[in-house]
Amino acid sequence: MQLKPFLLDMWLAAYEHDIEFNLAASEGPRWTLNEILSLASEQQRERFLNHKLAYSRPAGADGLRAAIADMQDVSVDTVQVVTGASEALLVLFWLAAEAGANVVLPQPGYPPFSALPESLGIETRYYSLRKENEFRFDLDEIKRLADRNTKLILVNSPHNPTGATISDAELDSLHEFTASREIQLVSDEVYHPIYHSQYHVQYHGQATRSASRLPHATVIHDFSKAFPLSGVRTGWMIEHDPKRRELYWNARTYFSISNNTAGEMLAEIAMRRRDIVLGKTQETATRNLRQLASFMSEHGETLGWIPPRGGLTAFPWLVSGENSRAFCQAAAEQGVLLAPGDCWDAPSHFRLGFAAMTDKFPAALARLGEFVKSWSAANVTKA
């Protein structure tokens, strides 16, 4: 059992700690421990500082599960807290690893989507989010890929790295299809509910609803993206099927046993004050996306893009069609970090995160703009 190289994290590890402007980051504006504790009541702060560093409950802390259930509008019983969405993916693919099984996944997609099932010997089938189709989800393609051996179909909306979204009607249709064939529908919603209304009217109308409303869907979410608290290493699953919940609970007792108790407490504070935490993410993303749109318009001869309809990342491409890795390496030398598209098997693209930085974002775009002009001029000279 081998895992293929995690090219994205290898790239980030090589550059992000010494870079001036990190435009490869995929999360929202970061919070300090003190800032999160400032949102807590006095009782919550005392409980955090004086709690025993012991095992948490396998299903997750009661208070956190109740807060998540309130956000997702579900029963507390449906909530399983896990060590980030990464553990949720591991549990789901581990349980799907049966002889002859296949899974249907988005391409491009978060690298563990493919690496985990491949390492477990599961056949992986991919539906494409293509720039030629405005990165839309093609339901006909998804359905054609499924057969009697398909264990799960995964959708990621808002999607990383493209920012695409699947509409409520489309998700309802896919849910009806998977339920009728007893295929598990998994909705990765780590960027929900961050949407960009200025682009929605053209594509899907309104911001989309969580798949937690659907009785046969499984939702995975965490506190790393829309809730930009990746350091708490806490996520959750919404599962309406009690038999599946038992399987998840049993699997994670082998993997991580329980959650980080301090992380759970900080996550609960953020969840109960989600109007503030998510509000900051949405405000930053909306403001920076407007600036990014102007930037992309200015550099349209060199860079192509499709504006993201949700989430915190865009997936532009080099109009020349060349591999973006050299472009991204040269940008990093100028103090601007982007993520090359070969990390997603889309070499001409690159990921640009637009919500991790607040005040420095205009300066980052200015530096990137200088670099793009110099890169374009150098390429013209070579030609």
Secondary structure, DSSP 8 states (H G I E B T S, - for coil): ------HHHHHHHHHGGG-SEE----S-----HHHHHTTS-HHHHHHHHH---S---TT--HHHHHHHHHHHTS-GGGEEEESHHHHHHHHHHHHH--TT-EEEEEES--THHHHHHHHTT-EEEEEE--GGGTT---HHHHHHH--TTEEEEEEESS-TTT-----HHHHHHHHHHHHHTT-EEEEE-TTTT-B-HHHHHHHTSS----GGGSTTEEEEEESSSSS--GGG--EEEEE--HHHHHHHHHHHHHHTSS--HHHHHHHHHHHHTHHHHHHHHHHHHHHHHHHHHHHHHHTTTTEE----SBSSEE--EETT---SHHHHHHHHHTTEE-EEGGGGT-TTBEEEE-SS-STTHHHHHHHHHHHHHHHHHHHHHH-
